[in-house]
Amino acid sequence: MQRHYVMYYEMSYGLNIEMHKQAEIVKRLSGICAQIIPFLTQEHQQQVLQAVERAKQVTVGELNSLIGQQLQPLSHHAPPVPLTPRPEPFIPLLSGQQLHTFPCCMWGPMGRGPW
C-alpha cells in the first residue's frame, strides 16, 4: 500500500511540476506575442488577436476531441503504448520539513532544477 501511495505522490508531484512548466511557457509566449503584435499590419493584428481570444476559450472537451482525432490514425499503424510507468531512479529532496522524491529525469543538467 505504501508503494502505491509513493507512486501516486510522485506522479502527482510530477504533474504539478509539469503544469508549472506549462504555465511558465504560456506566460513567456504571451509576452512574446504582446511585443510582436504592434509590428504587424492592422489586418494581421486582428487575425492574431482573434486567434489568441479563441485559444483562451478552448475547453477540455475540445482538446480531448482533437487529441483523439490526431491519435486515431496512429492507432492503425503503431502498437499500443503501455500505460504503466517505467521504473525511474529517484533523488530525495528535502523541502521545508517534508522529504520529497521524484524522478531524476525531471531535473535539468547539473541538477539545477526542472527548468
Phi, psi and omega in degrees: 000320181295323177298320178296318179297315180297317179296317178298315181298316181296319179294317181293323177295319177297319177295321178298314178300316181296322178294321177295321177297315180296320178297320178294321177298315179300316180298316181292317179294323177297320177297319178296315179299316181297328179283329185273327186307318181298340180274352180278162175292162182303318180298314180291326177300315180298318180297317181293316180297322177294319179295320179295316179296320177296320180296326179291339184261003181293133181264166179297321178299318178295320178297314179298321178296315179296318179296319178298320178294322181287326182279337183301311179297330180289332185293340180279337187251330186253147175291156181296147179269127179293142183267001179278138181288143176276152180293134179239149172291146183240146177246121176283137179233139178265117181237111184066239179248007181250149177262120180248142173231146174201167188301143177298330184295347180278351182262140179285189181300142175065020176065031184273001180123170186287355184245000000 
